[in-house]
Amino acid sequence: MNEEFKRKLSSRKLWMALAAFITSLLVLFGTDGDTITKVAAMVMSLGSVTAYTVAEGFIDAAREKNEKTEQ
């Protein structure tokens, strides 16, 4: 996976923008407030998990690179 794409997936700004966009669409189509809250929470949860996973991938890659250069 492209490093730039991985960095963008871990961006909190991206996930906030996505949650705001989806929430706006739900409001536009008259969805009840409880459903909107649940959907926004799920988008932000997915963003947190994705950011953590990508960050750990970067850490693991850097650790592996350092181990190879030390040998």
N, CA, C and O atoms as CSV, one atom per row, in Angstrom:
chain,resi,resn,atom,element,x,y,z
A,1,MET,N,N,0.860,-1.178,0.000
A,1,MET,CA,C,0.000,0.000,0.000
A,1,MET,C,C,0.904,1.239,0.000
A,1,MET,O,O,1.917,1.278,0.699
A,2,ASN,N,N,0.543,2.208,-0.760
A,2,ASN,CA,C,1.291,3.460,-0.888
A,2,ASN,C,C,1.409,4.159,0.474
A,2,ASN,O,O,0.431,4.247,1.216
A,3,GLU,N,N,2.615,4.656,0.798
A,3,GLU,CA,C,2.848,5.321,2.088
A,3,GLU,C,C,1.968,6.565,2.264
A,3,GLU,O,O,1.472,6.832,3.358
A,4,GLU,N,N,1.781,7.318,1.181
A,4,GLU,CA,C,0.940,8.525,1.242
A,4,GLU,C,C,-0.504,8.148,1.570
A,4,GLU,O,O,-1.165,8.818,2.364
A,5,PHE,N,N,-0.981,7.082,0.959
A,5,PHE,CA,C,-2.348,6.615,1.206
A,5,PHE,C,C,-2.493,6.145,2.652
A,5,PHE,O,O,-3.504,6.427,3.296
A,6,LYS,N,N,-1.496,5.437,3.162
A,6,LYS,CA,C,-1.526,4.996,4.555
A,6,LYS,C,C,-1.571,6.189,5.501
A,6,LYS,O,O,-2.312,6.188,6.483
A,7,ARG,N,N,-0.769,7.206,5.194
A,7,ARG,CA,C,-0.745,8.400,6.049
A,7,ARG,C,C,-2.098,9.098,6.036
A,7,ARG,O,O,-2.569,9.572,7.071
A,8,LYS,N,N,-2.717,9.160,4.870
A,8,LYS,CA,C,-4.033,9.807,4.788
A,8,LYS,C,C,-5.084,9.024,5.554
A,8,LYS,O,O,-5.958,9.620,6.184
A,9,LEU,N,N,-5.016,7.693,5.511
A,9,LEU,CA,C,-5.976,6.876,6.256
A,9,LEU,C,C,-5.852,7.087,7.764
A,9,LEU,O,O,-6.829,6.924,8.495
A,10,SER,N,N,-4.670,7.446,8.227
A,10,SER,CA,C,-4.487,7.662,9.654
A,10,SER,C,C,-4.783,9.103,10.071
A,10,SER,O,O,-4.616,9.453,11.239
A,11,SER,N,N,-5.213,9.928,9.144
A,11,SER,CA,C,-5.483,11.332,9.435
A,11,SER,C,C,-6.814,11.507,10.176
A,11,SER,O,O,-7.862,11.071,9.698
A,12,ARG,N,N,-6.759,12.140,11.331
A,12,ARG,CA,C,-7.995,12.427,12.078
A,12,ARG,C,C,-8.881,13.398,11.302
A,12,ARG,O,O,-10.107,13.337,11.384
A,13,LYS,N,N,-8.249,14.291,10.551
A,13,LYS,CA,C,-9.021,15.255,9.754
A,13,LYS,C,C,-9.882,14.539,8.716
A,13,LYS,O,O,-11.036,14.909,8.497
A,14,LEU,N,N,-9.319,13.515,8.082
A,14,LEU,CA,C,-10.075,12.737,7.098
A,14,LEU,C,C,-11.297,12.101,7.736
A,14,LEU,O,O,-12.396,12.183,7.190
A,15,TRP,N,N,-11.115,11.467,8.890
A,15,TRP,CA,C,-12.229,10.773,9.532
A,15,TRP,C,C,-13.272,11.740,10.067
A,15,TRP,O,O,-14.465,11.436,10.053
A,16,MET,N,N,-12.836,12.904,10.540
A,16,MET,CA,C,-13.796,13.916,10.987
A,16,MET,C,C,-14.599,14.448,9.802
A,16,MET,O,O,-15.810,14.644,9.902
A,17,ALA,N,N,-13.917,14.681,8.679
A,17,ALA,CA,C,-14.608,15.170,7.480
A,17,ALA,C,C,-15.605,14.124,6.987
A,17,ALA,O,O,-16.718,14.465,6.588
A,18,LEU,N,N,-15.209,12.858,7.013
A,18,LEU,CA,C,-16.107,11.789,6.573
A,18,LEU,C,C,-17.324,11.683,7.488
A,18,LEU,O,O,-18.450,11.526,7.016
A,19,ALA,N,N,-17.094,11.770,8.791
A,19,ALA,CA,C,-18.213,11.720,9.738
A,19,ALA,C,C,-19.148,12.911,9.538
A,19,ALA,O,O,-20.369,12.756,9.579
A,20,ALA,N,N,-18.581,14.098,9.320
A,20,ALA,CA,C,-19.409,15.292,9.099
A,20,ALA,C,C,-20.219,15.160,7.811
A,20,ALA,O,O,-21.395,15.523,7.773
A,21,PHE,N,N,-19.592,14.640,6.761
A,21,PHE,CA,C,-20.288,14.473,5.488
A,21,PHE,C,C,-21.454,13.482,5.622
A,21,PHE,O,O,-22.570,13.755,5.182
A,22,ILE,N,N,-21.174,12.344,6.231
A,22,ILE,CA,C,-22.226,11.330,6.390
A,22,ILE,C,C,-23.341,11.846,7.292
A,22,ILE,O,O,-24.521,11.627,7.015
A,23,THR,N,N,-22.970,12.528,8.366
A,23,THR,CA,C,-23.974,13.091,9.275
A,23,THR,C,C,-24.846,14.110,8.545
A,23,THR,O,O,-26.063,14.131,8.730
A,24,SER,N,N,-24.238,14.942,7.728
A,24,SER,CA,C,-24.999,15.939,6.958
A,24,SER,C,C,-25.979,15.262,6.007
A,24,SER,O,O,-27.119,15.702,5.867
A,25,LEU,N,N,-25.539,14.204,5.362
A,25,LEU,CA,C,-26.440,13.470,4.464
A,25,LEU,C,C,-27.617,12.861,5.226
A,25,LEU,O,O,-28.755,12.893,4.757
A,26,LEU,N,N,-27.334,12.309,6.396
A,26,LEU,CA,C,-28.415,11.718,7.194
A,26,LEU,C,C,-29.420,12.771,7.636
A,26,LEU,O,O,-30.626,12.526,7.627
A,27,VAL,N,N,-28.928,13.939,8.023
A,27,VAL,CA,C,-29.829,15.038,8.400
A,27,VAL,C,C,-30.648,15.472,7.193
A,27,VAL,O,O,-31.852,15.701,7.308
A,28,LEU,N,N,-30.001,15.585,6.037
A,28,LEU,CA,C,-30.693,15.993,4.819
A,28,LEU,C,C,-31.859,15.064,4.489
A,28,LEU,O,O,-32.919,15.512,4.052
A,29,PHE,N,N,-31.650,13.774,4.704
A,29,PHE,CA,C,-32.690,12.808,4.367
A,29,PHE,C,C,-33.633,12.505,5.523
A,29,PHE,O,O,-34.417,11.559,5.446
A,30,GLY,N,N,-33.570,13.296,6.597
A,30,GLY,CA,C,-34.539,13.213,7.681
A,30,GLY,C,C,-34.371,12.028,8.611
A,30,GLY,O,O,-35.347,11.584,9.218
A,31,THR,N,N,-33.177,11.511,8.739
A,31,THR,CA,C,-32.922,10.385,9.640
A,31,THR,C,C,-33.036,10.877,11.086
A,31,THR,O,O,-32.679,12.014,11.397
A,32,ASP,N,N,-33.542,9.996,11.967
A,32,ASP,CA,C,-33.710,10.415,13.364
A,32,ASP,C,C,-32.350,10.599,14.045
A,32,ASP,O,O,-31.346,10.013,13.639
A,33,GLY,N,N,-32.350,11.421,15.082
A,33,GLY,CA,C,-31.117,11.810,15.766
A,33,GLY,C,C,-30.357,10.645,16.374
A,33,GLY,O,O,-29.126,10.650,16.379
A,34,ASP,N,N,-31.060,9.655,16.882
A,34,ASP,CA,C,-30.406,8.507,17.494
A,34,ASP,C,C,-29.588,7.734,16.454
A,34,ASP,O,O,-28.461,7.324,16.731
A,35,THR,N,N,-30.140,7.542,15.288
A,35,THR,CA,C,-29.425,6.841,14.217
A,35,THR,C,C,-28.218,7.649,13.759
A,35,THR,O,O,-27.148,7.089,13.523
A,36,ILE,N,N,-28.384,8.949,13.633
A,36,ILE,CA,C,-27.268,9.814,13.218
A,36,ILE,C,C,-26.127,9.713,14.221
A,36,ILE,O,O,-24.964,9.616,13.826
A,37,THR,N,N,-26.442,9.733,15.506
A,37,THR,CA,C,-25.420,9.618,16.547
A,37,THR,C,C,-24.683,8.290,16.441
A,37,THR,O,O,-23.458,8.245,16.550
A,38,LYS,N,N,-25.420,7.223,16.231
A,38,LYS,CA,C,-24.804,5.893,16.126
A,38,LYS,C,C,-23.900,5.787,14.891
A,38,LYS,O,O,-22.808,5.222,14.967
A,39,VAL,N,N,-24.349,6.321,13.774
A,39,VAL,CA,C,-23.544,6.258,12.547
A,39,VAL,C,C,-22.262,7.082,12.710
A,39,VAL,O,O,-21.177,6.633,12.340
A,40,ALA,N,N,-22.395,8.286,13.266
A,40,ALA,CA,C,-21.215,9.128,13.477
A,40,ALA,C,C,-20.231,8.436,14.428
A,40,ALA,O,O,-19.020,8.488,14.213
A,41,ALA,N,N,-20.743,7.801,15.460
A,41,ALA,CA,C,-19.878,7.081,16.401
A,41,ALA,C,C,-19.160,5.927,15.706
A,41,ALA,O,O,-17.980,5.691,15.966
A,42,MET,N,N,-19.842,5.218,14.841
A,42,MET,CA,C,-19.223,4.103,14.120
A,42,MET,C,C,-18.137,4.592,13.165
A,42,MET,O,O,-17.083,3.965,13.056
A,43,VAL,N,N,-18.383,5.699,12.477
A,43,VAL,CA,C,-17.367,6.240,11.568
A,43,VAL,C,C,-16.125,6.638,12.354
A,43,VAL,O,O,-15.007,6.347,11.928
A,44,MET,N,N,-16.301,7.292,13.482
A,44,MET,CA,C,-15.160,7.715,14.279
A,44,MET,C,C,-14.431,6.520,14.890
A,44,MET,O,O,-13.206,6.536,15.007
A,45,SER,N,N,-15.172,5.491,15.277
A,45,SER,CA,C,-14.536,4.271,15.786
A,45,SER,C,C,-13.693,3.614,14.706
A,45,SER,O,O,-12.568,3.184,14.962
A,46,LEU,N,N,-14.228,3.540,13.520
A,46,LEU,CA,C,-13.485,2.963,12.402
A,46,LEU,C,C,-12.229,3.790,12.130
A,46,LEU,O,O,-11.166,3.235,11.854
A,47,GLY,N,N,-12.350,5.091,12.206
A,47,GLY,CA,C,-11.199,5.967,12.011
A,47,GLY,C,C,-10.120,5.736,13.055
A,47,GLY,O,O,-8.932,5.720,12.734
A,48,SER,N,N,-10.531,5.557,14.308
A,48,SER,CA,C,-9.566,5.310,15.383
A,48,SER,C,C,-8.830,3.997,15.176
A,48,SER,O,O,-7.610,3.933,15.325
A,49,VAL,N,N,-9.567,2.959,14.836
A,49,VAL,CA,C,-8.953,1.648,14.612
A,49,VAL,C,C,-8.008,1.704,13.411
A,49,VAL,O,O,-6.910,1.151,13.462
A,50,THR,N,N,-8.420,2.359,12.349
A,50,THR,CA,C,-7.584,2.467,11.159
A,50,THR,C,C,-6.309,3.255,11.460
A,50,THR,O,O,-5.215,2.848,11.068
A,51,ALA,N,N,-6.451,4.374,12.151
A,51,ALA,CA,C,-5.277,5.182,12.486
A,51,ALA,C,C,-4.303,4.394,13.358
A,51,ALA,O,O,-3.093,4.461,13.145
A,52,TYR,N,N,-4.809,3.658,14.324
A,52,TYR,CA,C,-3.953,2.853,15.191
A,52,TYR,C,C,-3.229,1.778,14.385
A,52,TYR,O,O,-2.028,1.573,14.557
A,53,THR,N,N,-3.953,1.096,13.511
A,53,THR,CA,C,-3.364,0.031,12.710
A,53,THR,C,C,-2.273,0.564,11.787
A,53,THR,O,O,-1.200,-0.030,11.685
A,54,VAL,N,N,-2.541,1.669,11.123
A,54,VAL,CA,C,-1.546,2.259,10.219
A,54,VAL,C,C,-0.327,2.736,11.003
A,54,VAL,O,O,0.807,2.520,10.575
A,55,ALA,N,N,-0.550,3.380,12.143
A,55,ALA,CA,C,0.568,3.857,12.958
A,55,ALA,C,C,1.434,2.693,13.433
A,55,ALA,O,O,2.662,2.786,13.403
A,56,GLU,N,N,0.823,1.621,13.862
A,56,GLU,CA,C,1.581,0.444,14.292
A,56,GLU,C,C,2.358,-0.161,13.128
A,56,GLU,O,O,3.470,-0.655,13.313
A,57,GLY,N,N,1.783,-0.124,11.942
A,57,GLY,CA,C,2.494,-0.599,10.757
A,57,GLY,C,C,3.747,0.218,10.484
A,57,GLY,O,O,4.798,-0.341,10.169
A,58,PHE,N,N,3.643,1.534,10.602
A,58,PHE,CA,C,4.809,2.406,10.426
A,58,PHE,C,C,5.879,2.112,11.480
A,58,PHE,O,O,7.070,2.068,11.169
A,59,ILE,N,N,5.449,1.912,12.722
A,59,ILE,CA,C,6.384,1.617,13.808
A,59,ILE,C,C,7.097,0.290,13.558
A,59,ILE,O,O,8.313,0.195,13.718
A,60,ASP,N,N,6.342,-0.728,13.168
A,60,ASP,CA,C,6.932,-2.032,12.895
A,60,ASP,C,C,7.912,-1.967,11.731
A,60,ASP,O,O,8.980,-2.577,11.782
A,61,ALA,N,N,7.556,-1.234,10.687
A,61,ALA,CA,C,8.438,-1.101,9.526
A,61,ALA,C,C,9.731,-0.377,9.909
A,61,ALA,O,O,10.814,-0.769,9.473
A,62,ALA,N,N,9.621,0.668,10.716
A,62,ALA,CA,C,10.806,1.406,11.144
A,62,ALA,C,C,11.693,0.535,12.027
A,62,ALA,O,O,12.918,0.574,11.911
A,63,ARG,N,N,11.080,-0.247,12.907
A,63,ARG,CA,C,11.846,-1.133,13.779
A,63,ARG,C,C,12.593,-2.180,12.951
A,63,ARG,O,O,13.767,-2.459,13.198
A,64,GLU,N,N,11.910,-2.743,11.985
A,64,GLU,CA,C,12.536,-3.750,11.125
A,64,GLU,C,C,13.687,-3.146,10.313
A,64,GLU,O,O,14.731,-3.775,10.145
A,65,LYS,N,N,13.491,-1.944,9.819
A,65,LYS,CA,C,14.549,-1.263,9.063
A,65,LYS,C,C,15.771,-1.013,9.946
A,65,LYS,O,O,16.906,-1.215,9.516
A,66,ASN,N,N,15.530,-0.570,11.188
A,66,ASN,CA,C,16.635,-0.319,12.116
A,66,ASN,C,C,17.377,-1.612,12.463
A,66,ASN,O,O,18.601,-1.619,12.587
A,67,GLU,N,N,16.633,-2.691,12.618
A,67,GLU,CA,C,17.279,-3.975,12.933
A,67,GLU,C,C,18.155,-4.449,11.781
A,67,GLU,O,O,19.228,-5.010,12.005
A,68,LYS,N,N,17.704,-4.224,10.553
A,68,LYS,CA,C,18.484,-4.640,9.385
A,68,LYS,C,C,19.755,-3.808,9.238
A,68,LYS,O,O,20.794,-4.331,8.835
A,69,THR,N,N,19.683,-2.513,9.563
A,69,THR,CA,C,20.858,-1.659,9.425
A,69,THR,C,C,21.872,-1.926,10.537
A,69,THR,O,O,23.064,-1.686,10.351
A,70,GLU,N,N,21.424,-2.410,11.669
A,70,GLU,CA,C,22.331,-2.712,12.781
A,70,GLU,C,C,23.110,-4.003,12.553
A,70,GLU,O,O,24.168,-4.196,13.151
A,71,GLN,N,N,22.607,-4.879,11.708
A,71,GLN,CA,C,23.268,-6.171,11.479
A,71,GLN,C,C,24.413,-6.067,10.565
A,71,GLN,O,O,25.067,-7.069,10.278
